[in-house]
């Protein structure tokens, strides 16, 4: 089954860098509560015992070039205001194929945080993330195309993003339908795909 796009409906585990839905996580917690054996208390995927510190575990995962761990380490540095280190971690994660890292890098190039403003590199990273199935990046590509006056291309990006579950794209398409630059068939197709 595909995982939901809503990040509130799944948990990311540092031990194995797996993403596990809340249902499986809850089932694992119930299994652990029923079991008196402490060795069964851990990750539902790899069964690794829980660490006292996710930071230590994440650092170990970074040492072996785990894209998920590198992205999370970059996020930590970004929140702390260390944009250069965040940029370095996200660059490495993007090189290893992490689509979220590509999306974050595009935002850094757009805002000039940790990197010099560069529209070309921003577009490159958005395109890489969108090709990899990142719905936010696809939506942002549509917004960029709309800002540049290419509404036909913007609509195509928003339709794809809507079918990936992006709510903001549905709103843009609804607005476009009202103003006549989105065809009824395209809007109906996007709505069906979104649900």
Residue, then its C-alpha position, 0 to 999 in steps of 0.5 A: x500500500x502506498x503511504x499517505x502524503x500527510x506527514x502526520x500519518x506516518x513516522x520516520x525511524x532513524x534506526x533504519x531510515x524507514x517510513x512506517x504508517x501510524x497504523x503499523x506503529x500503533x500495532x507495534x506498540x500494542x504488541x510491545x505492551x502485550x509482551x513482557x520480553x524487553x528485546x521485542x521493544x523497538x522499531x517495527x521494521x528492523x526490530x532495533x531497540x529504541x535509542x536514548x538519543x535519536x541524534x546519536x543514531x542519526x549521526x551514525x546514519x550520516x556517517x554511512x551516507x544515508x540520504x534520509x539521515x543527511x536530510x534530517x541533519x540538514x533540517x536540524x542545522x537549518x532550524x538552528x540558523x546554520x544555513x551553510x551546513x544545512x546546504x552541505x547536508x542537503x546537497x549530499x542527500x540530493x546527490x544520493x537521490x533524496x527528493x525532499x533534499x532537492x526541494x529544500x535546496x530549491x528553496x535555499x536558492x530561491x531565498x538566498x539562504x546558505x546559497x547565492x540566489x540562482x533561478x537556474x539552480x532553483x529550477x533544476x532542483x525543483x525539476x529533479x524533485x518533481x520528476x522524483x514524485x515530490x508533489x510540493x515541488x511539482x506545485x511550485x513548478x506550476x507557480x513558477x510557470x504561472x509567474x512567468x506567464x506560461x499558464x498552459x504549462x502551469x496548469x499541467x504541473x498543477x494537474x499532476x500535483x493535484x493527482x499526487x494529493x497536493x491540496x494547493x494545486x486543486x485550489x489553483x485549478x479551481x481558481x483557473x477554472x473560474x477565470x477560464x484558463x483551465x478546461x472543465x475536463x482537466x479540472x474534473x480529471x484532477x479532482x478525481x485523481x486528487x480523491 
